[in-house]
Amino acid sequence: MRFLADESCDFGVVLALRTAGHDVVAIAEVSPRKEDDSVMKRALQEERIVVTEDKDFGQLVYANRQATGGVLFLRFPAKARTSIAKTVVDIVRRRRERLKGKFTVVQPGRVRFSRIP
């Protein structure tokens, strides 16, 4: 699968997805400090799912109705961060097609899929 990792995304997630064979572009590597709406536009143009820990992407999708091919929003508290990369890779492996075109919230022990308006 193809992903675009926002700067807020834990870099361990980027590395884990790459190791699992996924095509991941990390904004921190190619366009540091890029605005969130520009990240969304690039992901849509390149047919990538945005991976982020920034709740502002929910605002862009639901309040601003910005087009997207999908968002994977990671919500892991400090005490659960050691499992974030493994959890994301596992969810992508098990639910890969379901991620496309959805706003997916991933928390420890919970995954929630929402349609994008």
N, C-alpha and C positions, 0 to 999 in steps of 0.2 A: 504494500500500500504506500501511498504518497502522503507525507505529512509536512506541515510547516510549523516549526516550533517557535512560539513567541519568546521574547526575551525573558519573560517571567517563568518559563518552563524550566524545571530542574534539568540541568544538563545530563545528569545520570539517565533520565528518560530518553533523551536524544541518543545517547550512546547505546542504551539497551535496545531501542528500536532499530538502530542501524545494525547492531550485532545480530538481531533477529532477521535481517535481510530486507528491511523496509527502506524506502527512499525518503530521507529526512533532511530538509533544509532548515538550518537554525538561523533565525534572524540575528542572533548575537554574533554569528560568524560572517554574515553577508551584508547586513544593513543595521548596525547597532542604532538604537534610539529611534527606530522607525515608528511612526504613529500607528495606533491600533487599526484605524480604518484602512490604512495602506497595507497593513499585514493581511487583513481580510481580502482586500482586492487582489493582492498578489496570489494568495492561496486559491481564490476562485479562478483566476486566469490560468494557474498552473495545475488546476484540478487536484488540490491538496486539502487535507483536513487540518484545521488549525489545532494545535495542542498548546494549551495555556493554563496558567494558574491565576490569571487576571480576570476578575469578575466583570470588568468593563466590557468584555466581549458579549456577555449576556445583554447588556444595554444596547450594544450595536445591533445584535440580532433581533431582539424583541421590541425595543422601544424605537430604534432607528430603522428597523426593517432592512438592514444591510444584507445583501445577497451573500450566501456562503454555501460551500459544498459540504460543510459539516464542521462542528467544533467539538473537541474533546477537552472538557473543563475539569481540571484536577483540583480537588479540595481535600488536602491531607494536612491534618494538624501536625505540629512539630514532633509529637511523640510517635507518630505513625510514618514518618518520612522515610524510614529505612526500607519500607516495602513498596514505595511509589513506583520505581522502575519495573520491578517484577510484576506488579499488579497491572500496570498499563500494557506491558507486552502480553500478558495472559489475556486481558480483555480484547486486545486487538486480534489475537490468535483465535479466540472463541467467538467473537462477535463481529468480525471484520466487515461484512456487508451491511450489517445493521448500523454502522457508524456513519455511513455515507448519507449526507443530507439531513443529519440529526444534530441536535444540541445534546451531547452526552455528558452527564455529570458523573464523575468517578470519585467515590469516597471510600475509605477503608470498609470493606464488606458490603458495599452498595454501588449499583450502577443504575442510573436513571436516564432513559431515552426520551427526548421530547421532539415533537415535530417543529420544524422551522416555519414560521408564517410565510 
